[in-house]
Amino acid sequence: MGDRRIDFTDKLGRLAALGTEQGLESLVLRTPASLTWLLGARVHVPQTLDSACLDVVVDLSGQTPTATVVTNTIEAPRLRDTELSGLDVDWRIVPWWQPRDSVLPTGPTVGSDGSVARTIDVAVQVATLRRVLTMHQQALLAHLCSDAASAATEAAYTISPDMTEYAAAAVLAAALLGRGLDPIVLMVAGDDRRREHRHPLPTDAPIGHRAMLVCCARRHGLVASVTRLVAFGDLRAEEKAHYRALLEVERAFLDASMPGVRLGDAFASGTAAYGANGFEPGEWHRHHQGGFSGLQPREFPAHHGSDAVVPAGSVLAWNPSAAGWKVEDTAVIRPHGAQVLVHDPSWPVVNVGGRHRPGVLVR
């Protein structure tokens, strides 16, 4: 808890610096990504909504910034007892039937991260700020990624060819929840659907001889993206070659993900590797290739025109795919480059460019 309090104070200091730069006396945070970055907590009730169950008003007018949580009478007790327990925040509680907007500050010295009338829109500046995780968050993310990888391994050893995709997704969800991870994305593709659909929401079709398990797992507001491939029976030589070639495509994305690099240039290096490794040069047109992550499954899909600079301490999740295969990881950007985090020592690995990358689990 001590580390969390220190981390919270550090983030308030970053927001204060942003406020000084923008000439603001207060800042309203409403988007889930901003709130989870600041609080390190679950800010949702239904996971399907893009809105949170609270807002935070940061007062920047004094010597030390302070934070006030604005929420309703339903959520306040739970948030106090669980998600925000121990954090030094003030509270503004409204009846559940009263919109929170009615008590949020407005005016020419009030900034917001979006969707607050009569405030200064600093959504881009806040997104840039939160993109760099604190050292505390980076440590939490590493632990999260390890647990998510372990959950995927457990699921991969549990499923069977005659299971439906829905049943396999249930196994994966149970493994994630058992480790205290919220499964915010769950996808499963059996043998018949791997080549056809890049976002395979589970169906009642049987898995068959090949399975792809995909999840995004969240804890402390941070997100890990994981894809694992399972083969029931030996891989054919062609399958091995295709998967190895795809790992080389991923290597190009990761090698290009250096601090200070334009995101669009890292993307271009990765997409150029499709043709260089025997795939159709336009294979990347069939699926987005990933982008900034950490607080969301993807902040936005990277593309050639992405001018944002990749900073040290940010998180990238690339996910190249081709020929029915996909590889995906969550990587924090260190001063020397991308460090991949989704690893379980029980999973077979392939050495690609000096990195241990996930192989296909053959059962």
VEXDREN-82891 format. One record per residue (C-alpha): y, x, z; residue number from 1; chain. Coordinates in steps of 0.25 Angstrom, whole numbers, always signed. Layout:
site v: Y; u: X; w: Z; resi: NUM; chain: A
...
end
This chain:
site v: +0; u: +0; w: +0; resi: 1; chain: A
site v: +9; u: +12; w: +3; resi: 2; chain: A
site v: +8; u: +17; w: -11; resi: 3; chain: A
site v: +11; u: +3; w: -17; resi: 4; chain: A
site v: +24; u: +2; w: -9; resi: 5; chain: A
site v: +28; u: +15; w: -13; resi: 6; chain: A
site v: +25; u: +11; w: -28; resi: 7; chain: A
site v: +33; u: -2; w: -26; resi: 8; chain: A
site v: +45; u: +5; w: -21; resi: 9; chain: A
site v: +44; u: +15; w: -33; resi: 10; chain: A
site v: +44; u: +4; w: -43; resi: 11; chain: A
site v: +56; u: -3; w: -36; resi: 12; chain: A
site v: +63; u: +11; w: -38; resi: 13; chain: A
site v: +60; u: +11; w: -52; resi: 14; chain: A
site v: +65; u: -3; w: -54; resi: 15; chain: A
site v: +78; u: +1; w: -46; resi: 16; chain: A
site v: +80; u: +12; w: -56; resi: 17; chain: A
site v: +78; u: +2; w: -68; resi: 18; chain: A
site v: +88; u: -7; w: -61; resi: 19; chain: A
site v: +99; u: +4; w: -60; resi: 20; chain: A
site v: +97; u: +8; w: -74; resi: 21; chain: A
site v: +99; u: -7; w: -79; resi: 22; chain: A
site v: +110; u: -10; w: -69; resi: 23; chain: A
site v: +101; u: -21; w: -62; resi: 24; chain: A
site v: +102; u: -25; w: -47; resi: 25; chain: A
site v: +89; u: -33; w: -47; resi: 26; chain: A
site v: +76; u: -34; w: -56; resi: 27; chain: A
site v: +67; u: -46; w: -58; resi: 28; chain: A
site v: +52; u: -42; w: -61; resi: 29; chain: A
site v: +44; u: -54; w: -67; resi: 30; chain: A
site v: +34; u: -49; w: -77; resi: 31; chain: A
site v: +20; u: -46; w: -71; resi: 32; chain: A
site v: +20; u: -32; w: -76; resi: 33; chain: A
site v: +33; u: -28; w: -69; resi: 34; chain: A
site v: +28; u: -35; w: -56; resi: 35; chain: A
site v: +14; u: -29; w: -56; resi: 36; chain: A
site v: +21; u: -15; w: -59; resi: 37; chain: A
site v: +30; u: -17; w: -47; resi: 38; chain: A
site v: +21; u: -24; w: -37; resi: 39; chain: A
site v: +7; u: -19; w: -41; resi: 40; chain: A
site v: +2; u: -33; w: -38; resi: 41; chain: A
site v: -4; u: -45; w: -45; resi: 42; chain: A
site v: +8; u: -54; w: -49; resi: 43; chain: A
site v: +1; u: -65; w: -56; resi: 44; chain: A
site v: -7; u: -77; w: -52; resi: 45; chain: A
site v: -13; u: -82; w: -66; resi: 46; chain: A
site v: -16; u: -69; w: -74; resi: 47; chain: A
site v: -13; u: -76; w: -86; resi: 48; chain: A
site v: +2; u: -77; w: -84; resi: 49; chain: A
site v: +13; u: -67; w: -89; resi: 50; chain: A
site v: +21; u: -71; w: -76; resi: 51; chain: A
site v: +20; u: -66; w: -62; resi: 52; chain: A
site v: +20; u: -74; w: -49; resi: 53; chain: A
site v: +31; u: -67; w: -44; resi: 54; chain: A
site v: +44; u: -59; w: -48; resi: 55; chain: A
site v: +50; u: -47; w: -41; resi: 56; chain: A
site v: +65; u: -45; w: -40; resi: 57; chain: A
site v: +69; u: -31; w: -37; resi: 58; chain: A
site v: +83; u: -29; w: -30; resi: 59; chain: A
site v: +89; u: -17; w: -36; resi: 60; chain: A
site v: +103; u: -18; w: -29; resi: 61; chain: A
site v: +100; u: -11; w: -16; resi: 62; chain: A
site v: +97; u: +4; w: -13; resi: 63; chain: A
site v: +82; u: +0; w: -14; resi: 64; chain: A
site v: +76; u: -10; w: -23; resi: 65; chain: A
site v: +69; u: -22; w: -17; resi: 66; chain: A
site v: +59; u: -32; w: -23; resi: 67; chain: A
site v: +58; u: -47; w: -20; resi: 68; chain: A
site v: +46; u: -54; w: -25; resi: 69; chain: A
site v: +49; u: -68; w: -30; resi: 70; chain: A
site v: +37; u: -78; w: -30; resi: 71; chain: A
site v: +33; u: -92; w: -26; resi: 72; chain: A
site v: +27; u: -98; w: -13; resi: 73; chain: A
site v: +13; u: -97; w: -19; resi: 74; chain: A
site v: +13; u: -83; w: -22; resi: 75; chain: A
site v: +21; u: -76; w: -11; resi: 76; chain: A
site v: +11; u: -77; w: +0; resi: 77; chain: A
site v: +0; u: -71; w: -9; resi: 78; chain: A
site v: +9; u: -60; w: -15; resi: 79; chain: A
site v: +14; u: -56; w: -1; resi: 80; chain: A
site v: -1; u: -55; w: +4; resi: 81; chain: A
site v: -7; u: -48; w: -7; resi: 82; chain: A
site v: +0; u: -43; w: -20; resi: 83; chain: A
site v: +13; u: -39; w: -13; resi: 84; chain: A
site v: +8; u: -36; w: +1; resi: 85; chain: A
site v: +15; u: -24; w: +6; resi: 86; chain: A
site v: +26; u: -23; w: -4; resi: 87; chain: A
site v: +40; u: -23; w: +1; resi: 88; chain: A
site v: +46; u: -35; w: -7; resi: 89; chain: A
site v: +55; u: -47; w: -3; resi: 90; chain: A
site v: +50; u: -61; w: -7; resi: 91; chain: A
site v: +57; u: -73; w: -14; resi: 92; chain: A
site v: +48; u: -85; w: -13; resi: 93; chain: A
site v: +50; u: -97; w: -21; resi: 94; chain: A
site v: +43; u: -111; w: -21; resi: 95; chain: A
site v: +32; u: -111; w: -31; resi: 96; chain: A
site v: +39; u: -122; w: -39; resi: 97; chain: A
site v: +52; u: -113; w: -40; resi: 98; chain: A
site v: +53; u: -103; w: -52; resi: 99; chain: A
site v: +55; u: -89; w: -47; resi: 100; chain: A
site v: +65; u: -87; w: -58; resi: 101; chain: A
site v: +75; u: -96; w: -50; resi: 102; chain: A
site v: +76; u: -85; w: -39; resi: 103; chain: A
site v: +76; u: -72; w: -48; resi: 104; chain: A
site v: +89; u: -65; w: -49; resi: 105; chain: A
site v: +97; u: -65; w: -62; resi: 106; chain: A
site v: +110; u: -59; w: -67; resi: 107; chain: A
site v: +115; u: -46; w: -74; resi: 108; chain: A
site v: +110; u: -36; w: -64; resi: 109; chain: A
site v: +96; u: -42; w: -63; resi: 110; chain: A
site v: +85; u: -37; w: -72; resi: 111; chain: A
site v: +71; u: -43; w: -75; resi: 112; chain: A
site v: +59; u: -39; w: -83; resi: 113; chain: A
site v: +60; u: -51; w: -91; resi: 114; chain: A
site v: +61; u: -66; w: -91; resi: 115; chain: A
site v: +72; u: -68; w: -81; resi: 116; chain: A
site v: +84; u: -75; w: -86; resi: 117; chain: A
site v: +98; u: -69; w: -83; resi: 118; chain: A
site v: +93; u: -55; w: -80; resi: 119; chain: A
site v: +93; u: -41; w: -87; resi: 120; chain: A
site v: +80; u: -40; w: -95; resi: 121; chain: A
site v: +74; u: -26; w: -91; resi: 122; chain: A
site v: +60; u: -29; w: -95; resi: 123; chain: A
site v: +58; u: -17; w: -104; resi: 124; chain: A
site v: +64; u: -8; w: -93; resi: 125; chain: A
site v: +54; u: -13; w: -83; resi: 126; chain: A
site v: +42; u: -12; w: -92; resi: 127; chain: A
site v: +46; u: +2; w: -95; resi: 128; chain: A
site v: +47; u: +5; w: -80; resi: 129; chain: A
site v: +34; u: -2; w: -76; resi: 130; chain: A
site v: +27; u: +5; w: -87; resi: 131; chain: A
site v: +26; u: +18; w: -79; resi: 132; chain: A
site v: +16; u: +16; w: -67; resi: 133; chain: A
site v: +19; u: +22; w: -54; resi: 134; chain: A
site v: +9; u: +32; w: -49; resi: 135; chain: A
site v: +4; u: +22; w: -39; resi: 136; chain: A
site v: +1; u: +12; w: -51; resi: 137; chain: A
site v: -5; u: +23; w: -59; resi: 138; chain: A
site v: -15; u: +25; w: -47; resi: 139; chain: A
site v: -18; u: +11; w: -46; resi: 140; chain: A
site v: -20; u: +9; w: -61; resi: 141; chain: A
site v: -30; u: +21; w: -61; resi: 142; chain: A
site v: -38; u: +14; w: -50; resi: 143; chain: A
site v: -37; u: +0; w: -58; resi: 144; chain: A
site v: -42; u: +7; w: -71; resi: 145; chain: A
site v: -54; u: +13; w: -64; resi: 146; chain: A
site v: -58; u: +0; w: -57; resi: 147; chain: A
site v: -56; u: -8; w: -71; resi: 148; chain: A
site v: -65; u: +3; w: -78; resi: 149; chain: A
site v: -75; u: +1; w: -67; resi: 150; chain: A
site v: -75; u: -14; w: -68; resi: 151; chain: A
site v: -77; u: -13; w: -83; resi: 152; chain: A
site v: -89; u: -4; w: -81; resi: 153; chain: A
site v: -95; u: -14; w: -71; resi: 154; chain: A
site v: -94; u: -25; w: -81; resi: 155; chain: A
site v: -99; u: -17; w: -92; resi: 156; chain: A
site v: -112; u: -14; w: -84; resi: 157; chain: A
site v: -113; u: -28; w: -80; resi: 158; chain: A
site v: -112; u: -36; w: -93; resi: 159; chain: A
site v: -124; u: -39; w: -103; resi: 160; chain: A
site v: -125; u: -42; w: -118; resi: 161; chain: A
site v: -128; u: -56; w: -115; resi: 162; chain: A
site v: -116; u: -59; w: -107; resi: 163; chain: A
site v: -105; u: -67; w: -113; resi: 164; chain: A
site v: -91; u: -60; w: -114; resi: 165; chain: A
site v: -86; u: -70; w: -103; resi: 166; chain: A
site v: -97; u: -65; w: -94; resi: 167; chain: A
site v: -94; u: -50; w: -96; resi: 168; chain: A
site v: -79; u: -53; w: -94; resi: 169; chain: A
site v: -83; u: -60; w: -81; resi: 170; chain: A
site v: -90; u: -47; w: -77; resi: 171; chain: A
site v: -78; u: -38; w: -80; resi: 172; chain: A
site v: -69; u: -47; w: -73; resi: 173; chain: A
site v: -78; u: -47; w: -60; resi: 174; chain: A
site v: -78; u: -32; w: -61; resi: 175; chain: A
site v: -63; u: -31; w: -62; resi: 176; chain: A
site v: -60; u: -41; w: -51; resi: 177; chain: A
site v: -70; u: -35; w: -42; resi: 178; chain: A
site v: -62; u: -22; w: -42; resi: 179; chain: A
site v: -49; u: -30; w: -39; resi: 180; chain: A
site v: -44; u: -30; w: -54; resi: 181; chain: A
site v: -38; u: -42; w: -61; resi: 182; chain: A
site v: -44; u: -44; w: -75; resi: 183; chain: A
site v: -32; u: -48; w: -83; resi: 184; chain: A
site v: -39; u: -45; w: -96; resi: 185; chain: A
site v: -54; u: -48; w: -99; resi: 186; chain: A
site v: -60; u: -46; w: -113; resi: 187; chain: A
site v: -75; u: -45; w: -117; resi: 188; chain: A
site v: -80; u: -43; w: -131; resi: 189; chain: A
site v: -95; u: -43; w: -134; resi: 190; chain: A
site v: -102; u: -37; w: -146; resi: 191; chain: A
site v: -98; u: -48; w: -156; resi: 192; chain: A
site v: -83; u: -48; w: -152; resi: 193; chain: A
site v: -79; u: -33; w: -150; resi: 194; chain: A
site v: -75; u: -31; w: -164; resi: 195; chain: A
site v: -68; u: -44; w: -166; resi: 196; chain: A
site v: -59; u: -46; w: -155; resi: 197; chain: A
site v: -50; u: -36; w: -148; resi: 198; chain: A
site v: -46; u: -45; w: -136; resi: 199; chain: A
site v: -60; u: -51; w: -134; resi: 200; chain: A
site v: -58; u: -62; w: -123; resi: 201; chain: A
site v: -72; u: -65; w: -118; resi: 202; chain: A
site v: -80; u: -76; w: -124; resi: 203; chain: A
site v: -94; u: -82; w: -121; resi: 204; chain: A
site v: -100; u: -73; w: -132; resi: 205; chain: A
site v: -111; u: -63; w: -127; resi: 206; chain: A
site v: -107; u: -49; w: -126; resi: 207; chain: A
site v: -119; u: -43; w: -134; resi: 208; chain: A
site v: -121; u: -28; w: -137; resi: 209; chain: A
site v: -107; u: -23; w: -135; resi: 210; chain: A
site v: -96; u: -27; w: -125; resi: 211; chain: A
site v: -81; u: -24; w: -123; resi: 212; chain: A
site v: -75; u: -27; w: -109; resi: 213; chain: A
site v: -60; u: -27; w: -108; resi: 214; chain: A
site v: -51; u: -29; w: -96; resi: 215; chain: A
site v: -37; u: -27; w: -91; resi: 216; chain: A
site v: -38; u: -26; w: -76; resi: 217; chain: A
site v: -26; u: -27; w: -66; resi: 218; chain: A
site v: -24; u: -23; w: -52; resi: 219; chain: A
site v: -11; u: -19; w: -44; resi: 220; chain: A
site v: -4; u: -24; w: -57; resi: 221; chain: A
site v: -10; u: -13; w: -65; resi: 222; chain: A
site v: -19; u: -15; w: -77; resi: 223; chain: A
site v: -31; u: -8; w: -83; resi: 224; chain: A
site v: -36; u: -10; w: -97; resi: 225; chain: A
site v: -51; u: -8; w: -99; resi: 226; chain: A
site v: -61; u: -9; w: -111; resi: 227; chain: A
site v: -76; u: -6; w: -110; resi: 228; chain: A
site v: -87; u: -7; w: -120; resi: 229; chain: A
site v: -101; u: -9; w: -117; resi: 230; chain: A
site v: -113; u: -8; w: -127; resi: 231; chain: A
site v: -127; u: -14; w: -124; resi: 232; chain: A
site v: -135; u: -4; w: -132; resi: 233; chain: A
site v: -132; u: +9; w: -139; resi: 234; chain: A
site v: -119; u: +10; w: -147; resi: 235; chain: A
site v: -121; u: +13; w: -162; resi: 236; chain: A
site v: -115; u: +26; w: -168; resi: 237; chain: A
site v: -104; u: +18; w: -175; resi: 238; chain: A
site v: -100; u: +11; w: -162; resi: 239; chain: A
site v: -99; u: +24; w: -155; resi: 240; chain: A
site v: -91; u: +30; w: -166; resi: 241; chain: A
site v: -81; u: +18; w: -166; resi: 242; chain: A
site v: -79; u: +19; w: -151; resi: 243; chain: A
site v: -77; u: +34; w: -151; resi: 244; chain: A
site v: -67; u: +32; w: -162; resi: 245; chain: A
site v: -60; u: +22; w: -154; resi: 246; chain: A
site v: -59; u: +31; w: -142; resi: 247; chain: A
site v: -52; u: +41; w: -151; resi: 248; chain: A
site v: -42; u: +30; w: -155; resi: 249; chain: A
site v: -40; u: +28; w: -140; resi: 250; chain: A
site v: -38; u: +43; w: -138; resi: 251; chain: A
site v: -27; u: +43; w: -148; resi: 252; chain: A
site v: -20; u: +32; w: -140; resi: 253; chain: A
site v: -22; u: +39; w: -127; resi: 254; chain: A
site v: -18; u: +53; w: -132; resi: 255; chain: A
site v: -5; u: +47; w: -138; resi: 256; chain: A
site v: -1; u: +41; w: -124; resi: 257; chain: A
site v: +8; u: +51; w: -119; resi: 258; chain: A
site v: +20; u: +50; w: -110; resi: 259; chain: A
site v: +33; u: +48; w: -118; resi: 260; chain: A
site v: +25; u: +44; w: -131; resi: 261; chain: A
site v: +30; u: +31; w: -138; resi: 262; chain: A
site v: +20; u: +20; w: -136; resi: 263; chain: A
site v: +20; u: +17; w: -151; resi: 264; chain: A
site v: +17; u: +31; w: -154; resi: 265; chain: A
site v: +5; u: +32; w: -145; resi: 266; chain: A
site v: +0; u: +19; w: -151; resi: 267; chain: A
site v: +2; u: +25; w: -165; resi: 268; chain: A
site v: -7; u: +37; w: -161; resi: 269; chain: A
site v: -18; u: +28; w: -156; resi: 270; chain: A
site v: -18; u: +18; w: -168; resi: 271; chain: A
site v: -18; u: +30; w: -178; resi: 272; chain: A
site v: -31; u: +34; w: -172; resi: 273; chain: A
site v: -39; u: +22; w: -177; resi: 274; chain: A
site v: -39; u: +27; w: -191; resi: 275; chain: A
site v: -41; u: +41; w: -187; resi: 276; chain: A
site v: -54; u: +37; w: -180; resi: 277; chain: A
site v: -60; u: +29; w: -191; resi: 278; chain: A
site v: -55; u: +15; w: -188; resi: 279; chain: A
site v: -46; u: +7; w: -197; resi: 280; chain: A
site v: -32; u: +13; w: -195; resi: 281; chain: A
site v: -27; u: -2; w: -193; resi: 282; chain: A
site v: -38; u: -5; w: -182; resi: 283; chain: A
site v: -27; u: -5; w: -171; resi: 284; chain: A
site v: -21; u: -17; w: -178; resi: 285; chain: A
site v: -32; u: -25; w: -172; resi: 286; chain: A
site v: -29; u: -24; w: -158; resi: 287; chain: A
site v: -17; u: -19; w: -149; resi: 288; chain: A
site v: -20; u: -5; w: -144; resi: 289; chain: A
site v: -14; u: -6; w: -130; resi: 290; chain: A
site v: -1; u: -1; w: -124; resi: 291; chain: A
site v: +6; u: +0; w: -110; resi: 292; chain: A
site v: -3; u: -5; w: -99; resi: 293; chain: A
site v: -3; u: -4; w: -84; resi: 294; chain: A
site v: +3; u: -17; w: -79; resi: 295; chain: A
site v: -2; u: -25; w: -91; resi: 296; chain: A
site v: -14; u: -25; w: -100; resi: 297; chain: A
site v: -4; u: -20; w: -111; resi: 298; chain: A
site v: +11; u: -21; w: -109; resi: 299; chain: A
site v: +12; u: -23; w: -124; resi: 300; chain: A
site v: +3; u: -18; w: -136; resi: 301; chain: A
site v: +8; u: -4; w: -140; resi: 302; chain: A
site v: +11; u: -3; w: -155; resi: 303; chain: A
site v: +18; u: +7; w: -165; resi: 304; chain: A
site v: +32; u: +2; w: -161; resi: 305; chain: A
site v: +30; u: +3; w: -146; resi: 306; chain: A
site v: +42; u: +12; w: -142; resi: 307; chain: A
site v: +39; u: +12; w: -127; resi: 308; chain: A
site v: +37; u: +27; w: -122; resi: 309; chain: A
site v: +24; u: +29; w: -114; resi: 310; chain: A
site v: +28; u: +34; w: -101; resi: 311; chain: A
site v: +20; u: +42; w: -91; resi: 312; chain: A
site v: +14; u: +33; w: -80; resi: 313; chain: A
site v: +12; u: +21; w: -90; resi: 314; chain: A
site v: -1; u: +15; w: -94; resi: 315; chain: A
site v: -7; u: +13; w: -108; resi: 316; chain: A
site v: -19; u: +5; w: -112; resi: 317; chain: A
site v: -24; u: +8; w: -126; resi: 318; chain: A
site v: -35; u: +0; w: -132; resi: 319; chain: A
site v: -39; u: +4; w: -146; resi: 320; chain: A
site v: -51; u: -4; w: -152; resi: 321; chain: A
site v: -59; u: -4; w: -165; resi: 322; chain: A
site v: -73; u: -7; w: -170; resi: 323; chain: A
site v: -76; u: -16; w: -158; resi: 324; chain: A
site v: -72; u: -6; w: -148; resi: 325; chain: A
site v: -61; u: -4; w: -139; resi: 326; chain: A
site v: -56; u: +6; w: -129; resi: 327; chain: A
site v: -46; u: +4; w: -118; resi: 328; chain: A
site v: -40; u: +11; w: -106; resi: 329; chain: A
site v: -28; u: +11; w: -97; resi: 330; chain: A
site v: -21; u: +24; w: -97; resi: 331; chain: A
site v: -9; u: +29; w: -88; resi: 332; chain: A
site v: +0; u: +39; w: -95; resi: 333; chain: A
site v: +1; u: +52; w: -88; resi: 334; chain: A
site v: +10; u: +64; w: -92; resi: 335; chain: A
site v: -1; u: +70; w: -100; resi: 336; chain: A
site v: -5; u: +57; w: -107; resi: 337; chain: A
site v: -14; u: +45; w: -105; resi: 338; chain: A
site v: -24; u: +44; w: -93; resi: 339; chain: A
site v: -35; u: +34; w: -95; resi: 340; chain: A
site v: -38; u: +26; w: -82; resi: 341; chain: A
site v: -50; u: +17; w: -86; resi: 342; chain: A
site v: -62; u: +25; w: -82; resi: 343; chain: A
site v: -75; u: +22; w: -75; resi: 344; chain: A
site v: -84; u: +34; w: -73; resi: 345; chain: A
site v: -96; u: +24; w: -75; resi: 346; chain: A
site v: -92; u: +21; w: -89; resi: 347; chain: A
site v: -96; u: +30; w: -101; resi: 348; chain: A
site v: -85; u: +39; w: -106; resi: 349; chain: A
site v: -82; u: +46; w: -119; resi: 350; chain: A
site v: -73; u: +58; w: -119; resi: 351; chain: A
site v: -61; u: +56; w: -129; resi: 352; chain: A
site v: -50; u: +66; w: -130; resi: 353; chain: A
site v: -53; u: +71; w: -116; resi: 354; chain: A
site v: -53; u: +57; w: -110; resi: 355; chain: A
site v: -65; u: +49; w: -104; resi: 356; chain: A
site v: -65; u: +36; w: -112; resi: 357; chain: A
site v: -74; u: +24; w: -110; resi: 358; chain: A
site v: -87; u: +24; w: -119; resi: 359; chain: A
site v: -95; u: +12; w: -122; resi: 360; chain: A
site v: -105; u: +8; w: -111; resi: 361; chain: A
site v: -119; u: +7; w: -117; resi: 362; chain: A
site v: -128; u: -1; w: -109; resi: 363; chain: A
end
